[in-house]
């Protein structure tokens, strides 16, 4: 009895649509995370703690300027 109701229900497409949207978003996030631009930004950011600056505030100002200009160093 319930099999006939669920077989004809249009709501069965919603979980499949949700799965497709989830997989697409997940794939985009993975591609963006491991993309070339992010790798270059991460390698530059990984060297920040190792840089020797005469004035520690100069490094903070440089990072602040980079963020305000929309680029990541």
Secondary structure, DSSP 4 states (H G I P E B T S, - for coil): -HHHHHHT-TTHHHHHHHHHHHHHHHHHHHHHHTSHHHHHHHHHHHTGGG---SSHHHHHHHHHHHHHTT---
